[in-house]
Amino acid sequence: MKNITFVSFFIFSLVLLACDKNEEDNYNIIFLHHSTGNNIWDGQQEMMAKLSKKLEQSTIKKTIKTHDEKYVIEEMFFPKAEPYGWNNYPFDYYNIWVKNAGYEPYMEEPTLEMLTEEYDMIIWKHCFPVSNIKADTTSGNIDSELKTIPNYKLQYAALKEKMNEFKDTKFLVWTGAAQVESQITEEEAIRAKDFFSWVVNEWDLPDDNIYLWDFRKLETEGGLYLKPAHAQNINDSHPNAEFSEKAAQLFAARIIDVIETDGRDTSIDGTSK
């Protein structure tokens, strides 16, 4: 796996070098993700897709490029496994971007002050363990890593306030990835559905610089769990190749629509209105 990661990074670096990012007219987009996001980025399950295709662009990148060559989209694992740790949950975005905001990286991870200087759109998401939400009857603790709805709500409120500071940058936020039924309790799945329903219906406000892509709706089709037909298998909550390819097209459509019409021509799952 380490060899694959190194080679993939090397290949990706060559792709970036081939792009003219210095043109003033480019609209620069960064997609922050881990493994589930990588499947959608590639539009297929195989991690070696870019190698076998000899630098062929990902499904997302091809779709954006064919629509307008001045849209430049890049990907980044965020946060990295080291030194911060492979965690991209509400606490971690809050910790890096709000609690440790500024023009210096936090544990080698870029802050929003840094990212917004380079990118016109920032896209971010959570890995599927975000759905393992525990019961909590307290009012929450914003500085807690515990996965609870009260903690998540406090962290999301702080993140919204922070993102709203950067009026010239658009943010596209995924609703949290779901899990297959075998990997999560019913109670956790209900809490996850409740929290991301709150994100869609209450946290997200019109007429600001924050937009949603409802990945969870696509995965669950409105239910509690990642549909078996969309999963790698009944014990693996990563999306499979067929679903990833379809989702990639909707993701690209949503990106373009948010850029060009502030998201008016697509629903939040990327389908046309």
C-alpha positions as CSV (number, residue, x, y, z in Angstrom):
1,M,0.0,0.0,0.0
2,K,2.8,2.4,0.8
3,N,4.3,1.8,-2.7
4,I,1.0,2.4,-4.3
5,T,0.5,5.6,-2.4
6,F,4.0,6.9,-3.3
7,V,3.6,6.0,-7.0
8,S,0.1,7.5,-7.1
9,F,1.4,10.7,-5.5
10,F,4.2,10.9,-8.0
11,I,1.9,10.4,-10.9
12,F,-0.6,12.9,-9.5
13,S,2.3,15.4,-9.1
14,L,3.1,15.1,-12.8
15,V,-0.5,15.7,-13.7
16,L,-0.5,18.9,-11.7
17,L,2.8,20.1,-13.2
18,A,1.2,19.6,-16.6
19,C,-1.6,22.0,-15.7
20,D,-1.1,25.7,-16.2
21,K,-2.3,26.9,-12.8
22,N,-0.8,30.3,-13.2
23,E,-3.3,31.6,-15.7
24,E,-5.3,34.4,-14.1
25,D,-8.5,33.3,-15.6
26,N,-8.4,29.8,-14.1
27,Y,-11.1,28.9,-11.6
28,N,-9.2,26.7,-9.0
29,I,-11.0,24.0,-7.1
30,I,-9.6,21.7,-4.3
31,F,-11.3,18.5,-3.2
32,L,-10.3,17.3,0.2
33,H,-11.0,13.7,0.9
34,H,-9.9,10.2,1.9
35,S,-10.8,6.8,0.5
36,T,-14.6,7.1,-0.3
37,G,-13.9,10.4,-1.9
38,N,-11.1,8.8,-3.9
39,N,-13.5,6.3,-5.3
40,I,-15.8,9.0,-6.5
41,W,-12.9,11.1,-7.8
42,D,-11.7,8.2,-10.0
43,G,-15.3,7.2,-10.8
44,Q,-14.3,3.6,-10.1
45,Q,-13.2,1.4,-7.3
46,E,-9.6,0.5,-8.4
47,M,-7.0,2.6,-6.7
48,M,-4.6,1.9,-9.6
49,A,-6.8,3.3,-12.2
50,K,-4.6,6.3,-13.0
51,L,-1.5,4.1,-13.4
52,S,-3.2,1.7,-15.8
53,K,-4.6,4.5,-17.8
54,K,-1.2,6.1,-18.1
55,L,-2.0,9.6,-16.7
56,E,-5.6,9.6,-18.0
57,Q,-7.6,12.1,-16.0
58,S,-10.1,11.0,-13.4
59,T,-13.8,11.0,-14.2
60,I,-14.4,14.2,-12.3
61,K,-11.5,16.0,-13.9
62,K,-12.5,14.9,-17.4
63,T,-16.0,16.1,-16.8
64,I,-15.0,19.5,-15.5
65,K,-12.3,19.9,-18.2
66,T,-14.7,19.1,-21.1
67,H,-17.1,21.7,-19.8
68,D,-14.7,24.5,-19.4
69,E,-10.9,24.1,-19.7
70,K,-10.4,27.0,-17.3
71,Y,-11.8,25.0,-14.4
72,V,-8.8,23.4,-12.7
73,I,-9.7,20.8,-10.0
74,E,-7.2,19.1,-7.8
75,E,-7.5,16.5,-5.0
76,M,-5.8,16.3,-1.6
77,F,-5.9,13.7,1.2
78,F,-6.9,15.8,4.2
79,P,-5.8,15.5,6.8
80,K,-2.8,13.2,6.0
81,A,-2.2,10.1,8.1
82,E,0.9,11.8,9.6
83,P,1.5,13.8,11.6
84,Y,-2.2,14.8,12.2
85,G,-3.9,11.4,11.8
86,W,-6.4,9.9,9.4
87,N,-9.4,11.6,10.8
88,N,-11.7,14.0,8.9
89,Y,-14.7,14.3,11.2
90,P,-16.4,17.5,12.3
91,F,-14.0,17.9,15.2
92,D,-11.0,17.7,12.9
93,Y,-12.1,20.3,10.5
94,Y,-13.0,22.5,13.4
95,N,-9.7,21.8,15.1
96,I,-7.6,22.7,12.0
97,W,-9.6,25.5,10.5
98,V,-11.2,27.2,13.5
99,K,-9.4,26.4,16.7
100,N,-6.0,26.6,15.0
101,A,-6.8,29.2,12.3
102,G,-4.1,31.4,10.8
103,Y,-1.6,31.7,8.0
104,E,0.6,28.9,9.2
105,P,-0.2,25.2,8.8
106,Y,-1.4,23.2,11.8
107,M,0.4,19.9,12.1
108,E,1.4,20.3,8.4
109,E,-2.3,20.7,7.4
110,P,-3.4,23.9,5.5
111,T,-5.8,26.3,7.3
112,L,-8.6,28.0,5.5
113,E,-6.5,31.2,5.5
114,M,-4.0,29.3,3.4
115,L,-6.4,27.4,1.1
116,T,-8.6,30.4,0.3
117,E,-5.5,32.2,-1.1
118,E,-5.1,29.5,-3.7
119,Y,-8.6,28.2,-4.4
120,D,-11.9,29.7,-5.6
121,M,-13.8,26.6,-4.4
122,I,-13.1,24.2,-1.5
123,I,-14.9,20.9,-1.3
124,W,-14.8,18.8,1.8
125,K,-16.3,15.6,3.2
126,H,-16.1,13.0,6.0
127,C,-15.3,9.3,5.9
128,F,-18.1,6.9,6.7
129,P,-17.3,6.4,10.4
130,V,-18.8,9.9,10.8
131,S,-22.0,8.0,11.0
132,N,-21.1,6.1,14.2
133,I,-22.8,8.7,16.3
134,K,-23.2,7.9,20.0
135,A,-26.0,8.8,22.3
136,D,-25.6,12.1,24.3
137,T,-28.0,14.1,26.3
138,T,-25.6,16.9,27.1
139,S,-25.5,20.3,25.4
140,G,-22.2,19.3,23.8
141,N,-18.5,20.2,24.0
142,I,-17.1,21.9,20.9
143,D,-13.6,20.7,21.8
144,S,-14.6,17.0,22.1
145,E,-13.6,14.4,19.6
146,L,-16.6,12.2,20.7
147,K,-19.0,11.6,17.8
148,T,-22.3,12.9,19.1
149,I,-25.0,15.1,17.6
150,P,-24.5,18.0,20.2
151,N,-20.8,18.0,19.5
152,Y,-21.3,17.9,15.8
153,K,-23.7,20.8,15.8
154,L,-21.4,23.0,17.8
155,Q,-18.5,22.2,15.4
156,Y,-20.6,22.7,12.3
157,A,-21.8,26.0,13.6
158,A,-18.2,27.2,14.2
159,L,-17.2,25.9,10.7
160,K,-20.1,27.8,9.0
161,E,-19.1,31.0,10.8
162,K,-15.5,30.5,9.7
163,M,-16.3,29.7,6.1
164,N,-18.6,32.8,5.9
165,E,-15.5,34.9,6.6
166,F,-14.2,34.1,3.1
167,K,-16.9,35.7,0.9
168,D,-15.0,35.2,-2.3
169,T,-14.6,31.5,-1.8
170,K,-17.3,28.9,-2.5
171,F,-17.5,25.9,-0.2
172,L,-19.2,22.6,-1.3
173,V,-19.8,20.3,1.6
174,W,-20.8,16.6,1.2
175,T,-23.4,15.1,3.5
176,G,-21.8,12.4,5.5
177,A,-21.1,9.0,3.9
178,A,-23.4,6.2,5.1
179,Q,-22.5,2.6,6.1
180,V,-23.8,-0.8,5.2
181,E,-26.1,-2.3,7.7
182,S,-23.6,-4.8,9.1
183,Q,-21.2,-2.1,10.2
184,I,-23.4,0.2,12.2
185,T,-26.1,-0.1,14.8
186,E,-29.6,1.0,14.0
187,E,-29.4,3.6,16.7
188,E,-26.2,5.1,15.2
189,A,-27.7,5.1,11.7
190,I,-30.8,6.9,12.9
191,R,-28.7,9.5,14.6
192,A,-26.6,10.0,11.5
193,K,-29.7,10.4,9.4
194,D,-31.1,12.9,11.9
195,F,-27.8,14.9,12.0
196,F,-27.4,15.2,8.2
197,S,-31.1,16.0,7.8
198,W,-30.3,18.9,10.2
199,V,-27.4,19.9,8.0
200,V,-29.6,20.0,4.9
201,N,-32.7,21.6,6.4
202,E,-31.3,23.9,9.1
203,W,-27.6,24.4,9.0
204,D,-27.4,25.2,5.3
205,L,-28.8,28.6,4.6
206,P,-29.6,30.3,1.3
207,D,-27.7,33.2,-0.2
208,D,-24.3,32.5,1.4
209,N,-21.1,31.0,0.1
210,I,-21.7,27.4,1.4
211,Y,-23.4,24.7,-0.7
212,L,-24.2,21.0,-0.2
213,W,-23.9,17.9,-2.3
214,D,-26.2,15.2,-0.8
215,F,-24.0,12.2,-1.2
216,R,-25.8,10.5,1.6
217,K,-29.1,10.6,-0.2
218,L,-27.6,9.0,-3.2
219,E,-26.0,6.2,-1.1
220,T,-29.1,5.4,1.0
221,E,-31.9,6.4,-1.4
222,G,-33.5,8.0,1.6
223,G,-33.0,5.1,4.0
224,L,-30.7,4.5,7.0
225,Y,-28.0,2.4,5.4
226,L,-25.7,2.4,2.3
227,K,-27.6,0.2,-0.2
228,P,-26.0,-3.1,-0.8
229,A,-26.2,-2.5,-4.5
230,H,-24.0,0.6,-4.0
231,A,-21.5,-0.9,-1.7
232,Q,-18.3,-2.8,-2.3
233,N,-19.8,-5.7,-0.4
234,I,-22.2,-6.3,2.6
235,N,-19.3,-5.8,5.0
236,D,-17.5,-2.9,3.3
237,S,-19.0,0.6,3.3
238,H,-16.9,1.9,0.4
239,P,-18.9,2.6,-2.7
240,N,-18.5,0.1,-5.6
241,A,-17.3,0.9,-9.1
242,E,-20.8,1.2,-10.7
243,F,-22.1,3.5,-8.1
244,S,-18.9,5.6,-8.0
245,E,-19.1,6.2,-11.7
246,K,-22.7,7.4,-11.5
247,A,-22.1,9.5,-8.4
248,A,-19.0,11.1,-10.1
249,Q,-21.2,12.5,-12.9
250,L,-23.6,14.0,-10.4
251,F,-20.8,15.4,-8.3
252,A,-19.3,17.1,-11.4
253,A,-22.7,18.5,-12.4
254,R,-23.1,19.9,-8.9
255,I,-19.7,21.5,-8.9
256,I,-20.3,23.2,-12.3
257,D,-23.8,24.4,-11.3
258,V,-22.6,25.9,-8.0
259,I,-19.9,27.8,-9.9
260,E,-22.1,29.0,-12.6
261,T,-25.6,29.5,-11.1
262,D,-25.0,29.3,-7.3
263,G,-26.5,25.9,-7.5
264,R,-29.9,27.0,-8.8
265,D,-30.1,24.5,-11.7
266,T,-29.4,21.3,-9.8
267,S,-30.9,19.7,-6.7
268,I,-28.4,19.1,-3.9
269,D,-27.8,15.6,-5.0
270,G,-26.6,16.9,-8.4
271,T,-29.6,15.9,-10.5
272,S,-31.1,18.5,-12.8
273,K,-34.2,20.4,-11.5
